[in-house]
Amino acid sequence: MFRESTGNDVVENDHRVLWDWVAIKTLSEISAVTRIRSTRA
């Protein structure tokens, strides 16, 4: 899984995973908020 390199690959992978997680969390929160708003309205 891990390639021996300068270490930049590992950092980039961590950042990619982090951004994927942030995007998923944000999208789920947005969809939850829209669901709450639509049920209230």
Residue pairs with C-beta under 8 A, 6 or more apart in sequence:
2 10
3 9
